[in-house]
Amino acid sequence: MVKGNHQGIVIDVEEYSYYSIEDIQNENFIVALDHLEDVHNFGAIIRTCEAAGVKIIIIPKDRSVHVNDVVMKTSCGALDRVKIVQVTNLADALKHLQNQNYFVYSAFMNGKDYRKVNYADKKILVIGNEGKGISRIVENLTDEKVSIPMEGKINSLNASVAAGILIFNMN
């Protein structure tokens, strides 16, 4: 029935049902993924969000990772406790939430040291694409760019690692 490592067990489940922007109620911390492509990063970010108490992740419908079997497996069950909100346009969703007093922080290499930021009570953390980072339109909506200082020769972190550091420090 399946290819790959199945350990002798197969289950047929329904497609994942995404939530809508209207399902966001009384949340103080939301994570948004700007065209993330790697399913392993997505699953790890879901797991991190659940561990940190973040209950909402927003993803765009097009040119972005979607919930699939690898994401479900990588999230180690966290997907059952984190709502994935799929939107047609991430920029429009961020504007909508800014109108509800959310403050948008985006992860950038040249942003303000995340340890020196006074975070708003209602906040959104945007993590960009693994290769291209944050899109220009989302950058223009960003209230504050935050970064993780690097001391080594490598100038960037894996998206899920950066998300983990920022999520736990912003929470």
Secondary structure, DSSP 8 states (H G I E B T S, - for coil): ---S--TT----------B-GGG--S-SEEEEEES---HHHHHHHHHHHHHHT--EEEEESSSS----HHHHHHTTTGGGTSEEEEES-HHHHHHHHHTTT-EEEEEEEEEEEGGG----SSEEEEEEBTTTBS-HHHHHH-SEEEE----SS-----HHHHHHHHHHHH-
